[in-house]
């Protein structure tokens, strides 16, 4: 049954009439096997037919079934938003909280195999909260070189009577080769208001003035407080319980994947990594076991043809939160 929503609620929904066409665009593990067989029959190297078949596709399959069928070293960037060590219902598929040791074992069951899909000069980001972050660090360090830990202040979260409200998440940044990886800092600068402009010889120093006001382009730090989680008035919003914002993934993709590169997401969810990759001119491939989430993702991808905007990112820079009025004046 469809939820009753407020008049201005823009959360994505599906109709029964849309589902067949959206479903026809998805791949399954059976499709991957067929592509692998086709590649073998034509004596193509690993990654030939299979890489072409999966490019810009959503794979509706179990990760453990699909991952072995994907070619190794095909991804320039991997973004992972796995189940945290919390009990959570993902559209009827439940993930149960477990001991620290058991969660380590869970990560070990798939993370090394995911890393094999990364190119020699590739980068990887993996998301987590305070409770599973140390486990993620341990898992990543066994396979890759950790470059940094980004802390995202997402703000929204349940209050607690006997503890601090959880309003932050970690994103671990790692690479295969610390001497050879792509990072474009110019693409992820933040446009901040200058409240007390400093001048030198009567001219702005490290800031500029335009129709939107006085601003400074600043280098990004590893603390992000300019991104809110998706909510009901945003067209990117879905009913996924842990959906990541497009603005957040845009930073990761612009920084660590060249145009035309491949972004791989083994826990695609409602499709944010794929949608942002498409909007920014990158290729994508994602695996998601929940068919409804895949359908949401495909509908979001189809919408990109009409609207490739990313809230909070415009004119090649990331704007501070609550700056829509300034962005409008600049236009």
C-alpha positions as a printed Julia matrix, in Angstrom:
331×3 Matrix{Float64}:
  0.0     0.0     0.0
  1.19    3.5    -0.83
  1.91    5.74    2.14
 -0.19    8.85    2.56
  2.15   11.76    2.09
  1.93   15.46    2.73
  1.12   17.71   -0.21
  4.68   18.98   -0.64
  6.38   15.65    0.04
  8.69   14.91   -2.9
  9.85   11.44   -1.82
 10.21    9.13   -4.83
  7.4     6.64   -5.35
  6.67    3.87   -7.86
  3.47    3.0    -9.68
  2.56   -0.52  -10.77
  2.61    0.68  -14.38
  6.26    1.82  -14.13
  7.69   -1.36  -12.63
  7.93   -3.64  -15.73
  9.91   -1.1   -17.77
 12.23   -0.31  -14.85
 12.72   -4.01  -14.07
 13.7    -4.72  -17.68
 16.72   -2.43  -17.32
 18.18   -4.35  -14.35
 20.73   -7.14  -14.57
 20.62  -10.36  -12.55
 23.34  -12.85  -11.62
 21.97  -15.03  -14.44
 22.68  -12.19  -16.87
 26.23  -11.96  -15.54
 26.77  -15.68  -16.0
 25.5   -15.45  -19.58
 27.87  -12.56  -20.29
 30.78  -14.48  -18.76
 30.02  -17.52  -20.93
 29.75  -15.3   -24.0
 33.13  -13.8   -23.23
 34.71  -17.24  -22.8
 33.23  -18.51  -26.04
 34.68  -15.6   -27.99
 38.08  -15.97  -26.26
 37.94  -12.45  -24.89
 40.05  -11.56  -21.9
 38.37  -11.2   -18.51
 36.64   -7.86  -18.45
 35.78   -7.72  -22.16
 32.16   -8.77  -22.66
 31.49   -8.79  -18.93
 32.74   -5.26  -18.3
 30.69   -3.97  -21.23
 27.57   -5.77  -20.03
 27.79   -4.3   -16.53
 28.75   -0.74  -17.47
 26.11    1.72  -16.29
 23.96   -1.08  -14.97
 22.3    -2.02  -11.69
 22.73   -5.66  -10.73
 19.79   -6.99   -8.72
 21.48   -9.9    -7.0
 23.05  -11.15   -3.8
 26.54   -9.69   -3.38
 28.09  -13.11   -2.76
 26.59  -14.45   -5.99
 27.36  -11.46   -8.19
 30.81  -10.41   -6.99
 32.74  -13.45   -8.29
 31.19  -12.87  -11.72
 32.57   -9.34  -12.06
 36.01   -8.8   -13.59
 38.87   -7.89  -11.28
 40.52   -4.45  -11.44
 37.67   -2.79  -13.34
 36.79    0.07  -10.93
 38.56    3.41  -10.6
 36.59    4.21   -7.46
 34.65    2.03   -5.02
 32.13    3.55   -2.63
 30.76    1.28    0.09
 27.89    1.97    2.47
 27.53   -1.45    4.13
 25.16   -2.46    6.91
 26.51   -0.96   10.12
 26.67   -3.17   13.21
 23.09   -2.32   14.11
 19.82   -4.19   13.85
 18.11   -2.67   10.81
 15.29   -3.63    8.48
 16.17   -2.96    4.85
 12.83   -3.36    3.1
 12.13   -6.74    4.69
 15.75   -7.91    4.65
 16.99   -7.71    8.23
 20.55   -7.21    9.38
 21.08   -8.07   13.04
 23.57   -6.51   15.43
 26.32   -8.92   16.39
 29.48   -9.11   18.49
 32.56   -7.17   17.41
 34.3   -10.41   16.43
 31.32  -11.57   14.39
 31.13   -8.22   12.61
 34.84   -8.5    11.77
 34.1   -11.9    10.25
 31.2   -10.45    8.28
 33.46   -7.77    6.77
 36.14  -10.36    6.0
 33.57  -12.43    4.07
 33.26   -9.82    1.3
 35.64   -6.85    1.7
 38.82   -8.5     0.32
 36.85   -9.69   -2.72
 35.52   -6.16   -3.28
 39.05   -4.76   -3.14
 40.07   -7.08   -5.97
 37.7    -5.13   -8.22
 39.77   -1.97   -7.71
 42.33   -0.86  -10.28
 45.99   -0.62   -9.26
 45.69    3.17   -8.95
 42.14    3.13   -7.6
 40.58    4.63   -4.48
 37.96    3.39   -2.03
 35.64    5.02    0.49
 33.69    3.07    3.11
 31.07    4.56    5.44
 30.34    3.68    9.04
 29.2     5.01   12.41
 31.08    5.22   15.71
 30.16    1.67   16.64
 31.59   -0.08   13.57
 34.23    2.44   12.5
 37.12    0.65   14.24
 36.1    -2.62   12.56
 36.08   -0.88    9.18
 39.55    0.53    9.8
 40.88   -2.91   10.67
 39.34   -4.43    7.54
 40.61   -1.67    5.25
 44.16   -1.71    6.6
 44.51   -5.38    5.76
 43.91   -4.72    2.06
 44.71   -1.07    1.31
 46.55    2.01    2.56
 44.37    4.31    4.66
 44.85    7.94    3.62
 42.34    9.69    5.86
 39.14    9.48    7.86
 36.38   11.92    6.94
 33.88   12.78    9.65
 30.45   13.8     8.38
 28.19   15.74   10.73
 24.81   14.55    9.52
 22.92   16.13   12.44
 19.71   14.15   12.16
 19.44   11.29   14.6
 17.44   10.12   17.55
 18.03   11.84   20.85
 19.17    9.79   23.83
 18.32   10.22   27.51
 21.4     8.47   28.87
 23.92    9.04   26.08
 25.03   11.61   23.54
 22.94   11.91   20.39
 24.69   10.22   17.48
 25.05   12.93   14.83
 28.23   11.92   12.99
 29.5     9.22   10.68
 32.97    8.26    9.44
 34.08    7.72    5.86
 37.42    5.92    5.53
 39.48    6.92    2.48
 41.99    4.35    1.22
 44.0     3.6    -1.93
 45.76    0.63   -3.47
 48.97    2.54   -4.13
 49.75    5.66   -2.04
 52.29    6.7    -4.68
 49.82    6.48   -7.57
 46.19    7.52   -7.14
 43.89   10.23   -8.5
 42.82   13.15   -6.32
 41.44   16.44   -7.71
 41.31   18.95   -4.88
 40.28   21.79   -7.22
 37.04   19.95   -8.01
 35.88   19.83   -4.4
 36.5    23.3    -3.07
 33.89   24.81   -0.78
 32.44   28.27   -1.35
 32.16   29.98    2.05
 30.82   33.38    2.98
 33.37   35.93    4.11
 31.91   37.77    7.09
 34.91   40.0     7.78
 36.61   40.62    4.41
 40.32   41.42    4.63
 41.9    43.65    2.04
 45.47   44.34    1.02
 46.24   47.55   -0.85
 42.51   48.08   -1.12
 41.95   44.77   -2.91
 40.29   41.56   -1.65
 42.8    39.1    -0.15
 41.9    35.43   -0.67
 38.25   36.21   -1.4
 36.09   37.57   -4.19
 32.91   39.56   -4.54
 30.08   38.86   -6.95
 26.31   39.22   -7.17
 25.88   36.58   -4.49
 28.09   38.42   -1.97
 31.6    38.03   -0.58
 32.99   34.49   -0.76
 36.18   32.52   -0.39
 36.97   29.21   -2.09
 38.5    26.97    0.56
 40.28   23.64    0.42
 38.16   20.82    1.85
 39.03   19.37    5.24
 38.17   15.93    6.6
 35.32   17.36    8.68
 32.14   17.9     6.67
 29.37   19.96    8.24
 27.81   21.34    5.06
 25.68   18.32    4.07
 22.27   17.33    5.4
 20.74   13.91    4.97
 17.97   13.64    2.32
 14.56   14.6     3.64
 10.98   14.64    2.4
 11.11   17.96    0.51
 14.09   16.89   -1.62
 13.43   15.1    -4.94
 16.38   12.73   -4.31
 14.68   11.36   -1.18
 13.44    7.75   -1.01
 12.13    5.56    1.79
 15.5     3.83    2.15
 16.37    3.89    5.89
 20.04    4.87    5.47
 20.16    6.81    2.2
 23.26    8.94    1.65
 22.99   12.47    0.18
 23.92   13.16   -3.42
 26.08   16.11   -2.32
 28.18   13.82   -0.11
 28.82   11.3    -2.87
 29.5    14.1    -5.35
 32.51   15.11   -3.24
 33.88   11.58   -3.23
 33.39   11.05   -6.95
 34.75   14.42   -8.1
 37.8    14.07   -5.89
 38.69   10.47   -6.71
 37.39    9.53  -10.16
 38.16   11.13  -13.5
 35.41   11.85  -16.01
 34.62    8.67  -17.87
 35.97    6.53  -15.03
 34.13    3.66  -13.35
 32.42    3.93   -9.94
 31.49    0.62   -8.31
 29.11    0.27   -5.35
 28.55   -3.24   -3.93
 25.73   -2.07   -1.61
 23.88    0.23   -3.99
 20.73    0.74   -1.9
 18.53    3.4    -3.48
 21.2     4.23   -6.05
 22.85    7.45   -4.9
 26.37    6.54   -6.1
 25.09    5.52   -9.54
 22.88    8.6    -9.88
 25.67   11.0    -8.92
 28.17    9.22  -11.17
 25.8     9.65  -14.11
 25.18   13.3   -13.29
 28.92   13.97  -13.17
 29.85   12.12  -16.36
 31.26    8.95  -14.79
 30.3     5.35  -15.44
 28.83    3.18  -12.73
 28.03   -0.35  -11.68
 26.16   -1.32   -8.52
 24.89   -4.44   -6.77
 21.73   -4.46   -4.67
 19.79   -7.48   -3.42
 16.48   -5.68   -2.75
 14.49   -5.39   -5.97
 12.4    -2.44   -4.78
 15.55   -0.48   -3.99
 16.86   -1.33   -7.47
 13.66   -0.02   -9.02
 13.95    3.22   -7.06
 17.55    3.55   -8.21
 16.64    2.94  -11.85
 13.86    5.53  -11.71
 16.29    8.03  -10.24
 18.75    7.24  -13.05
 16.06    7.78  -15.67
 15.26   11.16  -14.13
 18.84   12.33  -14.65
 18.04   12.76  -18.34
 15.78   15.69  -17.38
 17.57   16.99  -14.29
 21.27   16.49  -13.59
 21.47   19.04  -10.76
 22.91   18.18   -7.35
 21.57   20.16   -4.43
 24.44   22.1    -2.84
 26.75   21.81   -5.86
 26.57   24.45   -8.59
 28.93   26.42  -10.84
 31.67   23.87  -10.19
 31.84   24.45   -6.43
 30.2    23.18   -3.27
 28.12   25.78   -1.48
 27.49   26.04    2.24
 24.17   24.84    3.58
 21.25   27.29    3.5
 22.78   29.27    0.64
 20.12   28.77   -2.04
 19.3    32.49   -2.01
 22.93   33.39   -2.75
 23.1    30.78   -5.51
 19.96   32.25   -7.08
 21.41   35.78   -6.99
 24.55   34.6    -8.77
 22.4    33.25  -11.61
